[in-house]
Amino acid sequence: MRSPGGPGARGAGAGSGSVTSTVSPVGERARRPRVVRSLPQNRLGACYHWGMELGLRGRTAAVAAASAGLGFASAAALAAEGVRVAVCSRDRGRVDDAVARIDGEAVGVVADVSAPAGATSFVAQTVEALGGVDILVTNAGGPPAGTFTSTELDAYHTALNLNLVSVVAMCQAAVPAMRAQRWGRVVAITSVSVRQPIPGLILSNTARAGATGFLKSLALEVAGDGVTVNSVQPGLHATDRLRSLHGGDVDQAAAGIPARTVGNPADFGAVVAFLCSEPARFITGAALPVDGGSFSGLQ
């Protein structure tokens, strides 16, 4: 179904050989009348459709930590809108598998965004493979659980690199070109813990709150240049990680959610895609909870 080639494959095989490219016939789709767009089938077995033109066809995106979970769902949703996407993982096999599952034009990059150098490298490899980065979706795994009493000082340095400094590094690498072309989108996947700290996750609560402060500051600075900066704060979603934590039964996790269900990764990806869209051009500096009502505060 997929074969190398197409406009997004430019430069994909150059350099260190750490970029893999597969392309489905997005050019053919672009010539057909567009009525609705189907998102890929998600892990809960449902498939959703867009009835809105998002104006993203032909844009390029770098989606970090996107071999699985919400990062993958975000990349798949963007690709379904005709965006040429680069996804990264630390593992070659996992990133190649993710690229093969994306219905659209995608390249795979091996990069470790938990360190600033790896985060910067991911953006640089995306520019080499796709010719630029119009959309940046930052994402990374969470640090280990812990409390004030149980957490050593060095663990904070590691967590801040993972969930704060990596965000800054990717933005520093991608945003200047967005400003120069007067169009860009940054969407950070953080956590609902930014609004409502989760007991036992002191490292994540601290680092992601810092990232949210940075993103709000950046949004104010670049708003006049056609660049929007937003974050999405997920609650519990039906990812492989959640299944592993609950023995494969996500219904256990849904008990404490007002919506009485865990989130659907495809829905989450659609939220990210919308925030990258032309209709969302006036939304910037927002931090949007996507949690089924779990956050009980007013803002």
C-alpha positions in Angstrom: 0.0 0.0 0.0 2.8 2.4 0.8 5.9 3.0 -1.3 8.8 5.5 -1.0 8.5 8.7 -3.0 6.4 11.8 -3.2 7.2 15.3 -2.2 7.6 14.4 1.5 10.3 11.9 0.9 12.8 14.6 -0.1 16.0 14.1 1.9 14.5 11.2 4.0 17.4 8.9 3.2 20.1 11.4 3.6 22.6 11.9 6.5 22.9 9.4 9.2 20.3 7.0 7.9 18.1 7.4 11.0 15.1 8.5 9.0 12.7 6.1 7.4 10.0 7.2 4.9 6.8 5.6 3.8 4.2 7.4 1.7 0.6 6.6 0.8 -0.9 8.3 -2.3 -1.9 11.6 -0.7 -1.5 13.4 -4.0 -4.3 11.2 -5.5 -6.5 11.9 -2.5 -5.9 15.7 -3.0 -7.4 15.5 -6.5 -10.7 14.0 -5.3 -13.6 16.1 -4.0 -13.4 16.2 -0.2 -16.6 15.5 1.7 -15.6 14.0 5.0 -12.3 12.6 6.3 -12.2 9.4 8.3 -9.7 9.1 11.2 -7.9 5.8 11.6 -9.8 3.2 13.7 -8.8 3.6 17.3 -8.1 1.1 20.0 -11.7 1.2 21.3 -12.9 0.1 17.8 -14.7 3.3 16.8 -13.9 5.5 13.8 -14.7 9.2 13.6 -15.2 11.6 10.7 -14.3 15.2 10.1 -17.0 17.4 8.6 -14.8 20.5 8.7 -12.0 21.6 6.5 -9.0 22.2 8.7 -6.8 23.8 6.0 -3.8 21.6 6.8 -3.2 19.7 3.6 0.5 19.9 2.5 1.7 21.2 5.9 4.6 19.4 7.7 4.6 18.3 11.3 7.1 16.9 13.8 5.3 14.8 16.5 7.5 13.6 19.3 7.3 10.3 21.1 4.7 9.1 18.6 5.3 5.4 18.2 2.2 4.7 20.4 -0.4 6.2 22.6 -1.5 9.8 22.4 1.5 10.9 20.3 0.7 8.3 17.7 -3.0 9.3 17.7 -2.0 12.9 17.2 0.3 12.0 14.3 -2.4 9.8 12.7 -5.0 12.5 13.0 -2.7 15.1 11.3 -1.8 12.6 8.5 -5.5 12.0 7.9 -5.8 15.7 7.2 -3.0 15.6 4.5 -0.2 16.7 6.8 3.2 15.2 6.1 4.3 14.0 9.5 7.6 12.9 11.1 7.3 10.7 14.2 10.0 9.7 16.6 10.9 7.0 19.0 14.1 5.8 20.7 13.5 2.4 19.1 13.9 1.8 15.4 11.5 -1.1 15.3 8.7 0.8 17.1 9.0 3.9 14.9 9.0 1.8 11.7 5.9 0.1 12.9 4.2 3.4 13.7 5.0 4.8 10.3 3.6 1.6 8.6 0.3 2.1 10.6 -0.2 5.8 9.6 -2.6 6.3 6.7 -0.8 9.1 4.9 2.7 10.5 4.3 5.0 9.8 7.2 8.7 9.5 8.1 10.2 7.8 11.1 13.0 9.3 13.1 15.1 7.7 15.8 15.6 10.3 18.5 15.5 10.4 22.3 13.7 13.6 23.2 14.3 13.1 26.9 17.6 14.9 26.5 17.9 18.4 25.0 20.3 17.3 22.3 17.9 14.5 21.2 15.0 16.9 21.1 16.9 19.4 18.9 18.1 16.5 16.7 14.5 15.4 16.1 13.5 18.8 14.8 16.7 19.0 12.6 16.0 15.5 11.1 12.4 16.4 10.4 13.6 19.6 8.5 16.0 17.4 6.5 13.3 14.9 5.7 10.3 17.1 5.1 11.8 20.5 4.2 10.6 22.3 7.3 8.4 22.1 10.4 5.1 24.0 10.2 3.6 22.1 13.2 5.4 20.9 16.3 3.7 18.5 18.7 5.8 18.0 21.8 5.4 14.9 23.9 7.4 12.7 26.2 6.8 9.9 28.7 6.3 10.7 32.4 9.0 10.5 35.1 8.7 7.8 37.8 6.2 8.1 40.6 7.4 9.5 44.0 6.7 11.8 46.9 8.6 14.7 48.4 10.0 12.2 51.0 11.0 9.5 48.6 12.5 11.7 45.7 16.1 12.6 45.5 17.3 15.9 44.1 18.9 14.4 41.1 15.6 12.9 40.0 14.2 16.5 39.6 17.0 17.3 37.1 16.1 14.2 35.1 12.4 15.0 35.2 12.9 18.6 34.2 15.0 17.6 31.2 12.3 15.1 30.2 9.1 17.2 30.5 10.3 20.8 30.5 13.8 21.3 28.9 12.9 19.0 26.0 9.9 21.2 25.2 12.0 24.3 25.3 14.7 22.7 23.1 12.2 21.6 20.4 10.6 25.0 20.4 13.9 26.7 20.1 14.7 24.5 17.1 11.4 24.9 15.3 9.7 28.2 16.2 12.2 30.7 14.6 11.4 29.3 11.1 7.6 29.5 11.9 8.0 33.1 12.9 9.9 33.9 9.7 7.2 32.4 7.5 4.5 33.9 9.7 2.6 30.6 10.2 3.2 27.9 12.8 1.5 25.7 15.4 2.9 24.4 18.6 0.8 21.9 20.6 2.3 20.3 23.8 0.9 17.1 25.2 1.2 17.6 29.0 -1.2 16.3 31.7 -4.3 17.2 33.7 -1.9 17.1 36.7 -0.9 20.7 35.7 -4.3 21.8 36.9 -4.8 19.3 39.7 -1.6 17.8 41.0 -1.8 14.0 41.3 -0.7 12.6 44.6 2.5 10.5 44.3 3.6 12.1 41.0 5.6 15.0 42.4 8.1 15.0 39.6 5.5 15.1 36.8 3.4 17.7 38.7 6.5 19.9 39.0 8.0 19.6 35.5 4.8 19.8 33.5 3.6 22.9 35.4 6.9 24.5 34.5 6.4 23.6 30.8 3.0 25.1 30.9 4.4 28.4 32.2 7.0 28.4 29.4 4.3 27.7 26.7 2.1 30.5 27.9 5.1 32.9 27.9 6.0 31.8 24.4 2.5 32.1 23.1 2.4 35.8 24.2 5.7 36.5 22.5 5.0 34.9 19.1 1.2 35.6 18.7 1.9 38.6 16.4 3.9 36.4 14.0 1.1 34.0 13.1 2.3 31.3 15.5 -0.1 29.7 18.0 1.1 27.8 21.1 -1.3 25.7 23.1 -1.2 22.6 25.4 -3.5 19.7 25.8 -3.9 18.1 29.2 -5.0 14.5 28.9 -6.7 12.6 31.6 -6.9 8.8 31.4 -7.1 7.4 27.8 -7.3 3.9 26.5 -3.6 3.5 25.7 -1.4 0.4 26.0 0.2 2.0 29.1 -3.2 2.3 30.8 -4.1 -1.2 30.0 -0.8 -2.5 31.4 -1.5 -0.6 34.6 -4.9 -2.2 35.0 -4.3 -5.7 33.8 -5.9 -5.0 30.4 -9.2 -3.8 31.9 -9.6 -0.1 31.3 -13.1 -0.2 32.9 -11.4 -0.1 36.3 -9.9 3.2 35.4 -13.2 4.7 34.3 -14.9 4.3 37.7 -13.7 7.7 39.0 -14.3 9.7 35.7 -17.5 11.7 35.5 -17.9 10.7 31.9 -17.9 7.0 33.1 -15.4 6.0 30.3 -11.8 6.5 29.6 -10.7 8.7 26.8 -10.5 7.6 23.2 -7.1 8.2 21.7 -8.6 9.0 18.3 -10.7 11.8 19.9 -7.6 13.2 21.6 -5.7 13.2 18.2 -8.6 15.1 16.7 -8.4 17.8 19.4 -4.7 18.2 18.6 -5.4 18.4 14.9 -8.0 21.0 15.4 -5.7 23.2 17.5 -3.3 23.1 14.5 -6.0 24.1 12.0 -6.8 27.3 10.3 -10.2 27.7 12.1 -8.1 27.6 15.4 -5.9 30.5 14.4 -7.3 32.7 17.2 -6.7 30.2 19.9 -3.3 30.6 21.6 -2.0 30.4 25.1 -4.7 27.9 26.0 -4.2 24.9 28.2 -7.1 22.5 27.4 -8.1 19.6 29.7 -9.3 16.5 27.8 -10.2 14.3 30.8 -13.9 13.4 30.8 -14.6 16.0 33.5 -12.1 14.7 36.0 -10.8 18.1 36.8 -13.3 19.6 39.2 -12.1 23.2 39.3 -13.6 26.3 37.5 -10.6 27.0 35.2 
